[in-house]
Amino acid sequence: MQTWDVFALRYARHAERTGADNFLRPGDLHDQPMPLDYFIWVLRADDRLIVVDTGFSEETAAKRGRKIMTPVGETLRRFGVDAAHVEDVVITHLHYDHAGNLDLFPKARCHLQDREMSYATGRHMCTACLSYAFDVEDVVRMVRAVYADRVTFHNGDAEIAEGVSLHHVGGHSDGLQMVRVVTARGPVVLASDAAHYYANMETGNPFPIAYDIGAMIQGWRRARELAGAPERVVPGHDPRVRDIYPAVDGSGGEVVMLHLPPKPAV
C-alpha cells in the first residue's frame, strides 16, 4: 500500500472568538477565548501531490472580517508547490473557507460529493442561516469547472489514489466529505469540518453551524473508525494541531507534519 506524507498549512486566523461561538451548548467555555485557524492540506507520495481544500481569498477575508496571514497561493509557493500545476484538488465542502481560490488551480481536477453540489445550488440556499457559509462566486466557479469537465463527482466513499480515500459524512454541510490518508504511522483522517476542534469530539458538543446535527455526531464515530485510533483524527480548525505535530523546518510553525507522531507531551 502506498504511504503518503500529510501537511497542514495554516494561512489565516480568526482570533476574536470565544467558546460561545464554537459549541452548540457553550457550557463552561462560554466566555473563554477560543481562536480558530484556517488550514489547507497537502498530500505527497513520490511524484504525486494532492491539495485538500483551497481556502479563501483576500477579498473574502475583507468582507467577512477574517485575517489572512499569507494568501493561499503564496502559502503553497513557500512550501514548494505551484498551484498552477496542481492536478488534483479535493474540496471537502463548498463553504467559503474551503472552496475559494479555484482560479489559482487552472489545471486541477476537483473531487466533490454529488450531494454538496446539489446542496450548494438547491433550495436550501434560499435560507440565509444555511447560505451564509457559502460564497456565491465560489459556487459559480465550481459550476464553471463542471461545465469545463474538471470535476469528478463522488457518491459516498471513493478511492482517488492508492492510499487516499474520500468518505461522505454530511453534518456540517450536506455533502461534507473527510479524507483518509495512509501514512507511515497508520491512517490519518482529515476530518475537515466534521469536527472544527478536538473539543467538539471530546465533549460531544457540536460546532453550531450545521445542516444535520445527528449526521455530524455520527461523523465523529466514522472518523475514529476510519483512523483506527482517535489520535489520528485531525480536526479542521483547531490551533492545537500546530502545537501537537512537528513543524516543517523553516516554516515558523505554520506548516506541520501530520504523518509523523505527535510531539511528546510536555
N, C-alpha and C positions, 0 to 999 in steps of 0.2 A: 504493500500500500504506500502510495506517495505521501510523504510528510511535508508540511508547509511551515514557514515562518510567518508569524502574525504580528502586526504592528498597529498600535493605536496612536494616531497623530492628533493632538489637540490643536485646534485652530481658533477657537473662540471660547468665551466665558460669560456667564450671566451671574454676577456677584450679588445682586440685590434680591436675593431670595431667602425665605425662611421655611421652616418645616411646614407651615400652613400652606405653602404653595405646592408642596411636593407629596402630600398624602391626602387620601380621601377623608381619613379621620385624623386630624392633626395631632391630637393627644398631647403628650409631654413635650414634643418637639415644636410646638406651635410657634413659639417666639424665637427659636434658635436660628442663627444664620445657617443657611444650607445652600451654598453656591452650586451652580450647575455648569459642567464643562461640555463642550461640543467637540466631538471626535469624527474623523473618518478613519477607515481601517485599510491597511494594505496587506495582501496575502502574497507570499513569494515562495516558489518552488522551482529550483533550477532556473530555466529561462522563462517561466510562466509567471504572470503577475495579474492579480485581480484587485480592483478597488471596490470597497464596500461603502456605499453612500457618498454623496458629493457635497454635503454641507450647504451653506447659504452664502449669498454674495454680500458685498459691502453695501449695496443699495438696500437689500432686505434688512441688513443689520441696522441701518439708519431708520428704516420705517418701524422696526419693532423694538428699538432701544436695546440692542444687543451689542457686545463689544467683540469685534474681530481683532485678535492679536496678530495673526498672519493670514492673509487671504488663502483660500484653499489651493489655488494654483501655485502660489509661492511656497506654501507648506509642503506640497508634493515635490516641487523643484529642489528644495533644501534637502529632501530625503532622497534625491536622485531619480525622481520619477517625472517624466514629461507627460502631462495629462493628454496632450495632443496625440500621443502614441499608444495610450492605453486601449486594449482591445475588449476587455470585459469589465463591466460595472454592474454590481448588484445594488439595486435600490430596495432597501428593506421595506420602505413605505414612502408615500409621496408627501409627507409633511414638509414644510418649508425648510427645516433644518437638516433634512436628509436627501432632498431631491433638487436642490438648486444647482447652479453652475453647470448644467448639462452642456452648455455651449463650449466649455473647456475640453470636452471629450468627443471631438467630432468623429473619431473612428470607432468609438466604443459600441459594443452590443450591450444593451441594458437587459438585465434579468429582473422581472417583475411578476408579481402574482396577478392573475386574471382578476381576482376579486378586488385588488387595490385600484386598478384602473376603473373598474365598474363603480366602485365606491366614490372615487375622486371626481367622477364625471356624471354621477347619478343624482337621484332625488334628494339624498341626504345633504348635498351641498347647498340646498335651499335654506338650510338651518344654520344660523350664524355660530352657534355653540359647537358645531361639528366642522364647519368650513373654515373657522378661524385659523386652524393649524395648517392649512394649505395656502400656498401662494398660487393664484390662478395662472400666472405666467409660467411657473414651473410645470404645472399640469399641461398647459398648452404646448410647451416644448416637448413634453413626453408624447403628446398626441402627434406632434410633427415627426418625432422619431418613429412612432408606429407607422405612419404613412411612408416613411423612408425605409421601412423594413429593417429597423435597427433595434427592435425589441423582441426578446424571446419571452413569451408568457409561460408561466408555470401554474399548475393547478394542484396545489398541495406540495408534497415533498418531491425534490428533484436533485439529482447529482449533476453539477455543471462542470466538474473536473474530478479526476481521481483524488479522493480525499477532501472534496469540498461539496457540501450539500446544503440545500435550502429547505426550510421547514415552515409551512404556514401555521401561524398560531392566532392571528387576529388579536382582539382585545383592545389595545390602544387605538388601532386603526383596523378596519375590517380585513384588509389584505396584508397585514404585517407579517413578515417572514424573518426568521432567525437564520443565522449561518453557522453551520457546524464544520469545523476545520480539523483535520487530523494533523497533529503536531508530534514532535518527539516526546513530549510529556503526556500524550494522550489527546483525546478530542477536546477542543476548546469550542465553546458555543458563544458566539457574538449575539447576545440577546437583543441588541438594539433597544427599541423602546418597549419590548416585552417587560423590561424592568429598567427604569431610569437609574435607580440606586440599588446598592446591595440591601439597604434598609427596607425597601419595598418588599423584597422577597423574605428577608429575615423576620420582619414583623407581620407579614401577611396584610400589609396596608398599601393598597394600590395608589399609583400616581393618579391624580384627579382628571386628567384628560383621557377619556375612554369612550370607545364605541360599545364595548361589551365587557363589563366587569368580570362576569363569570369566565369568559374566554381568557381574559388577562390572567386570572388566578390559575387556570389550568395550564396556561403558557409557562408559568414558573415551574410547574411539575414536569412539563415536557422538556424544558431546558435542562433540568437536572438529569432526566433520563438520557437525553442525547449526549450530555457531557460525561455521564458516568460518575461524576463527583461534583458536589456543589461548588467547590473551589475553582472549577474550570468553566463556570458560567460567568461571563463578563457583561455587566450592565452597560447601558448605552451612554450615560451622562455623569457617572459618579466620579468626582475628583479623587476618590480613594484609589482608583485604578492606577493613577500615576504614582501614588505612594507605595502601592503593593508590588508593582512589577519593575524590573530593572530597566533603566533608561538606556537608550542608544547613545553611545559616546558622542559628544559634541552637540547634542540636541537641547541641552539645557533643561532636560527633564520633560520636554514637550512630546517626545516620542518614546514609547515604552514597548517592551517585547513580551507579548502575551504567550509566546511559545516556550518561554523559559519559566521555571518555577517561581512563585512569589518570593520576594526577599524575606529573609528570616525576620520574625517579629522582634522589635527592639524591647 
